[in-house]
């Protein structure tokens, strides 16, 4: 059964699945759909055309589904689609998309810590960790298992590769390839994300491959086309590490590679 505190405001057209809990003084807008087992804590808000999956946790004072900040917004019903098993801690904000019929996307099993912000039209994958005060500007794409550390910020249209990490207080203005760590203002790629790879089951051999690729690309200061060519020529080019790097580096980019 759903549990709704008497002081909560849930608009009559909102759709709540079995097991949803709405805390004291929370607000749920009329276009919202909440999946089974989702908990909206006291004083939290879920608004806009937000579709949320199962077993999500919305902590106090979070605002999920707010209107885009983008000044190009001209009306309509842009939305926000969120998967399952996500945690949105205190004062986090996640905005809907800008254009009618389009959505900001947040995947599954993400941990978004206090005061973090996901802006309009972002595409956030699965198993992401955003530490407190981290922020994604509009249209940022984040790969699975990426880590965005405390007070780090990603510029509009940047891409954050899978298993990568943006270090604390880093200004990410260009794309960060998979498996690497960036640091600084503006960000520079400084090493591989060894700990993240170990935690997610990569072998010692695969971690060595990632490090040798990092040295090839950055220690030799290669251009993007030359780096891609040399990655293709490696005997381990078919490994999942090199394949992921090549795919990321060959994909279209708005910002260029860090």
Buried (B, 14 or more C-beta within 10 A) or exposed (E): EBEBBEEBBBEEEBEBBEBBBBBEBBBBBEBBBBBBBBBBBBBBBBBBBBBBBBBBBBBBBBBBBBEBBBEEBEEEEBBBBBBBBBBBBBBBBBBBBBBEEBBBBBBBBBBBBBBBBBBBBBBBBBBBBBBBBBBBBBBBBBBBBBBBBBBBBBBBBBBBBBBBBBBBBBBBBBBBBBBBBBBBEEBEBBBBBBEBBEEEEBEEEBBBBBBBBBEBBBEEEBEEEEBBEBBEEBEBBEBEBBBBBBEBBEEEBEBEBB
